[in-house]
Amino acid sequence: MTQSYDYDVVVLGGGPGGYVAAIRAAQLGLKCAVVENENLGGVCLNWGCIPSKALIRNAEIAHLLRRGKEFGFSFDNLTLDYGVAVKRSRQTSSRLVKGVGFLMKKNQIDVLQGWGVLKDAHTVAVDDKSVTAAHIILATGGHPFTLPGVEVDGERVLTYRQAIVQENLPRSIVIVGAGPIGMEFAYVYNAYGVEVTVVEMLPHVLPNEEPEVAEVVAKAFKKQGIRTLANTRTEAVQVDKEGVQVTVKDLQTDKLETITAEQVLMAMGVKPNSHGIGLEQVGVATEKGWVQINERMQTNISHIYAIGDVTGKMNLAHVASAQGMVAAETIAGVETLPIEDYLSMPRCTYCHPQVASLGMTEAQAREQGYEVSVGSFPFQANGKALGLGEREGFVKIVADARYGEILGVHMVGPEVTELLPELSLAKMMELTPAEIARNVHAHPTLSEVLMEAAHAVLGHPIHM
C-alpha cells in the first residue's frame, strides 16, 4: 500500500535553487510546497546578485560621467546621491521578488512561511505545524564567512547583508576578500568617492581566475584609485567609536601594516546553512557542514535532495537553479542532465572591467596532462570596443591540442559576462575553436573577439 503524503515535494528554501526546483516539479505534475523563513528569492534576489547589479549600473554611470572630457561633454557641480542608488536597487529587488511570488501562485505551489526543520525522513516542521512529503529538497543556502573573534555589528563591521542596504557611505573602507563580492563592492564604493583598500590572502585578486585576468583587473583598479593588497593576510580587526583598525601581514615579507578606515566589509565567502534543520536527526551526510550529493542531487538518503550553496559545489545562483532542475526532473522520473563537471559552469564578476570564465586555467590544464593550444585576442584591436572607449582586456581560449576540445575560457573586458554563453554552449555541445572561428560574427560587435581568439587557437588571428 502506497503511503499518502501532504506533498510530493517540499523544498526547504525559496532562493534561486529552491523556487526553480519547485516550479520545475510543478510543471511536471507534482504537488509542491516551498518553506521560506525570510523572503522568496533568497540571498540572490534580496541581498546579492540583483540589488548589487543595480548598484553597479549606477556606479558605471558615475564612472562614465567622470570621463566626460574624453567624450566631449562637461558640467559643473556633479553630485552623486548614493541613497537614491540604494533605493533604486531595492525597488529592482522588490519587483523581482513579487514576480517569484506570482510564479508560485501560477504554478499552484504553496509557500509555507517559517523555519523548516526535518523531524524525520518524510516530515518537515514549519514553526508550530508539520507537513509530510514523499521527497524533500534542501535548498537552505549559506551565510557569510567571517573572521574568528570579529563581531559583525552592521555599523563598523559589515557583510554583504548590511552593505547592500546602507544608504550613507563611509569615507573609507577595508574590504577583506578579493573574490567577486569584494571586488564588486570595491568598484561601486570607489565610483562614489570612497577610499577603498582590498585585502586578499591568496597570491592575486580574484584568486579563482586566470592570473593574467586578475592582473588586468588589478591594474584597472589601481588606475581607478583602489588599493589592492594580494598575498596579504588580515591578522586583526579592532573597532572603536571612530572606526576600525585592520592589521594585515604581507605573506612574502612578514611586514605588518595597520589600516585605519571607517568600516570593514567581510567578503571571504560563505558557510553552509546546514545546522538547525534536522540533518543529524534524519542522518543526512555532511562534510564540514556541506551536504554531500551525487550527480542527481541526491543525498545519502535517496528521497532527500540538496542543491545550491548548502552543497558547497559552486556558490552561484545559476548553479543552484541548474541543480534544482536536475533534482526536480529526477524526482519526476523524466529525462534530465546530471551535473558532474562543476568547473565548466560559467563564472562572472561584474566589476569594471568585467570578468567571465569557465573551465580550467592554462596551468590547470597542463597539470592535468593536456597538451594545450592557447589563443588570445585583445579588445584594443576590436572596433566596437574602441568605439565604446573600453580598450582593456582580452579573450583567452584554452583548448586540447589533439582533439580541439575547449578546456577553459577566460575573459576580461567590456560586457564579457554577456559574451560567455556562446562559449559555454560551445563547450556543452563539444564544438571546437575551428567551428567558432568559422561561425560568422556580426561586425562591429564585441563578439568578434571570441571569433578572433578562436582563430588564434588555430594560429591565424585575422586582425593581429
C-alpha angles and dihedrals in degrees: 000000000000114000116238120231133187090238140014089220133017116188120203104212133028100219126119090290098044102043092044090051090051094048093049091047091050091049087056092055101262124138107239144185131187121210113207128173097191126009134340110251092046123217093330098061098030108034109005138025101022105039091040092055090051089053090047090054089055089048091051091055092047089049091049093048089059089057092058095123090059091055097039104253132110139177140173130246101013109196125189119201108201091183089065090050091054092048090051091050091051091050090051091050094046092051093054094044089054087050091056089050089054090051090053090055093042091055094041093242116158115228112210110197113213146055113313121213128178108238094177137343093288104024129083121190113210106194104297100353136060136217131189128223138185088219133021127201118200109213100153096137127203143282132226119284113230135186115270112262094015113116118212104223099169092235109063100006116044143175124199089274092068097030095057093060104035109114098190113067124212121240089237138014140182114215115203108208130036099214122116095289094049095044094047093051089046090056094047095047093046091051088058094049102263117147102240132195119181119200121198125178095202123077097269142012114271088027095192092058133083108282091235090056092049090050092056091051093046091052092048091049091050090052089050091052099256116137115219123191112192124182085031126126125209106234103177144354120208122188129202138156092278098050139274137317112209116195114204133182127215103227093207098051101019087229115154124218130181115213118199118208141148094247143011123212119206108216103158101125134269142293122215123265091225101121123091096021099098101258092137091049091056098035100243108168119242135173116209086339096307113122111238117231141171128231090281093051094252118146122213085281102070099216093047115080133185131204140171131016094345088070094052092218095125120335099224129120095230091051090053090051092050090049090049091055091051093048093049094046092047091051091048091049096236131130114286140166109247116215117234103143110062092163089071092058113112117260123198138184118189103204121115113299095031122231127212131170149151136188129010129343116238090258093050091050092052090047088054088058099254122146099224138203114204128198125185132177128184126228090225088076093051119097097213092050091050090049090053091049090240108126101151123107144016146231118247125190121194112199138175105259093213104049104012094240112161107242100174144357123203123182136174123175144061115356093339090148086068093046096054099079093070091060093038089056091044091055093047092050091044095242118162132224088257091063093044090050092052094046105102111241119199117253129259098024137121087239090073086078088066090054092047093048089052089051088050091057086059092047101251116087108175103216101039 
